[in-house]
Amino acid sequence: MDLRRTQSGGLKEADRINRRGQSSARYIMFEMIRSMLEIKHALIITLWITTIS
């Protein structure tokens, strides 16, 4: 995955992720990020449960 920045004159467009590169590498990166978000979500819920108990 590559971040692509396009600029025209003084305006800068927001960064976008394009689909260039190896599909297997994109899949692995996607799964790593998804896993990190799941762990973060589970930790937040665990902390919330311990504070209300």
TAJO-V653537 format. One line per field, one symbol per residue. ss: DSSP state (H for helix, E for strand, L for the rest). A space follows every 10 residues. Layout:
ss: ???
//
This chain:
ss: LEEELLEELL EELLLEEELL LLHHHHHHHH HHHHHHHHHH HHHHHHHHHH HHL
//
